[in-house]
Amino acid sequence: IYAMSNVSSFDRVKIVLVGTSHPGNIGSAARAMKVMGFSRLALVAPRCEITDESYALATKATEIIDSIEVFETLDDVLSDVTVAFGASARIRGFDWQIEPPRSAAQRSSKVLVNQSAAHVAWVFGREDSGLSNDELSKCQFLMHIPTNPDYASLNVASAVQIACYEQRLALLDHREASDSEELASRQQYESLVSHFEQVMTHSGFHDPEKPMLTMMKLRHLLNKSSLTRAEVSLLRGFLSSIQSYDKADSHE
């Protein structure tokens, strides 16, 4: 059974622009989205205002501009998101697990079609510097557009167009697989990361006062695992048992 009539899947895709500095890119991104059937656009800490240029470049997608949501932090905008894909032109400092837009869109579509309450975000960074490593670590998966290495510069609105095109194709051609396990939501994922941090700090393995990359490395490990809800519950149960054991041991 093909999910060609599953219009609600399109409504559960959010395009997120972080630190946008050019009003025109907001309008161009909105136009790119509408052409492919998407309507949810969010801005995180924008460095510019929405102007007449935004509306002019949006052309017939001005309703997307009118309904833009603005957030202070990436955590805020991703609070209701099940899976987030971070776009990166270059990978810095970590051996990140990345994939091209097509396979990322196929992964996203599987989540959207098989989990009726799931929401997906495609996150794009600043025009001049992209997303920071910390921001990338907040996304479960990373997407990289394989541009010409001799001229890799890609306008953010063009990147949005490519992602939306691939997401549209994947949604229109995705086969349902109702027996698949549900992935953990970002909220569950963030709670797991916080739980790990509590236990590791208490044990002395992680010192939050030192500029270590322990938590980012842990996020990277968990991101690669594509944890299900049941797996997150298992890990949190294990962490809780460690905390209970420590409390019982301290009272003896």
Buried (B, 14 or more C-beta within 10 A) or exposed (E): EEBEEBEEBBBBBBBBBBBBEBBBBBBBBBBBBBBBBBBBBBBBBBEBEBBEBBBEBBEEBBEBBEEBEEBEEBEBBBEBBBBBBBBBBEBEEBEBEBBEBBBBBBBBBBBBBBBEEBBBBBBBBBBEEBBBBEBBBBBBBBBBBEBEEEEEEBBBBBBBBBBBBBBBBBBBEBEEEEEEEBBBBBEBBBBBBEBBBEBBBEEEEBEEEEEEEBBBEBBBEBBEEBBBBEBBBEBBEEBEEEEEEEEEEEEE
